[in-house]
């Protein structure tokens, strides 16, 4: 029982975290929007960066990208919460039934890995060189922390009891 409870609590961490991220993004749209804008604009990367041709200088694309990120985060929170609810309702069920209800949590955690691994670490970090920005701060450590934590939770969630 303790293992199941710990799995539920760990999935809850991601559900809570992403719920807060969504609320923050909606209540203070401009803070994270400006971050996305400057990452895509590449206006704060190293001056001698030879790959600045990748920069995107379109408010429409910046807003669309940010809205997609927020929607993606909403999906992560939704699936993680759905997973937490299903897992909690099946806390005392058979091992086979408990495994069957993990699907929403697995989807939510996988979406989280994709957002932070693909969108932030790969596209933001390596395509737009987010890590070079001293002005807007490097979002890579935060993305990597959430990617790592989510990956560990996903592995643990799927370990046999």
RABELFEN-V72083 format. One record per residue. N is the residue number from 1. RES is the residue in one letter. SS is DSSP state (2 for helix, 1 for strand, 0 for the rest). PHI is phi in whole degrees, 0 to 359 (none if undefined). Layout:
BEGIN
N_RES_SS_PHI, N_RES_SS_PHI
END
This chain:
BEGIN
1_X_0_none, 2_X_2_298, 3_X_2_295, 4_X_2_297, 5_X_2_297, 6_X_2_295, 7_X_2_296, 8_X_2_297, 9_X_2_296, 10_X_2_291, 11_X_2_296, 12_X_2_299, 13_X_2_302, 14_X_2_292, 15_X_2_300, 16_X_2_293, 17_X_2_303, 18_X_2_289, 19_X_2_297, 20_X_2_294, 21_X_2_300, 22_X_2_297, 23_X_2_301, 24_X_2_299, 25_X_2_295, 26_X_2_283, 27_X_2_281, 28_X_0_226, 29_X_2_308, 30_X_2_293, 31_X_2_302, 32_X_2_283, 33_X_2_301, 34_X_2_298, 35_X_2_297, 36_X_2_301, 37_X_2_302, 38_X_2_288, 39_X_2_297, 40_X_2_289, 41_X_2_286, 42_X_0_56, 43_X_0_275, 44_X_0_237, 45_X_0_280, 46_X_0_305, 47_X_0_302, 48_X_0_269, 49_X_0_295, 50_X_0_278, 51_X_0_249, 52_X_2_294, 53_X_2_296, 54_X_2_285, 55_X_0_302, 56_X_0_243, 57_X_0_242, 58_X_0_225, 59_X_2_303, 60_X_2_296, 61_X_2_290, 62_X_2_299, 63_X_2_296, 64_X_2_299, 65_X_2_298, 66_X_2_294, 67_X_2_295, 68_X_2_298, 69_X_2_299, 70_X_2_297, 71_X_2_298, 72_X_2_299, 73_X_2_295, 74_X_2_298, 75_X_2_298, 76_X_2_301, 77_X_2_300, 78_X_2_302, 79_X_2_293, 80_X_2_293, 81_X_2_298, 82_X_2_300, 83_X_2_297, 84_X_2_301, 85_X_2_296, 86_X_2_296, 87_X_2_296, 88_X_2_295, 89_X_2_296, 90_X_0_253, 91_X_0_306, 92_X_0_258, 93_X_0_281, 94_X_0_295, 95_X_2_301, 96_X_2_296, 97_X_2_292, 98_X_2_297, 99_X_2_297, 100_X_2_298, 101_X_0_268, 102_X_0_285, 103_X_2_309, 104_X_2_300, 105_X_2_295, 106_X_2_297, 107_X_2_297, 108_X_2_299, 109_X_2_293, 110_X_2_293, 111_X_2_299, 112_X_2_294, 113_X_2_300, 114_X_2_294, 115_X_2_298, 116_X_2_280, 117_X_2_280, 118_X_2_275, 119_X_2_291, 120_X_2_272, 121_X_2_290, 122_X_2_279, 123_X_2_287, 124_X_2_297, 125_X_2_283, 126_X_2_259, 127_X_2_275, 128_X_0_259, 129_X_0_55, 130_X_2_309, 131_X_2_295, 132_X_2_276, 133_X_0_280, 134_X_0_271, 135_X_0_291, 136_X_0_264, 137_X_0_73, 138_X_0_273, 139_X_0_280, 140_X_2_298, 141_X_2_301, 142_X_2_296, 143_X_2_297, 144_X_2_294, 145_X_2_300, 146_X_2_291, 147_X_2_298, 148_X_2_294, 149_X_2_299, 150_X_2_296, 151_X_2_299, 152_X_2_295, 153_X_2_295, 154_X_2_297, 155_X_2_298, 156_X_2_297, 157_X_2_302, 158_X_0_266, 159_X_0_289, 160_X_0_291, 161_X_0_280
END
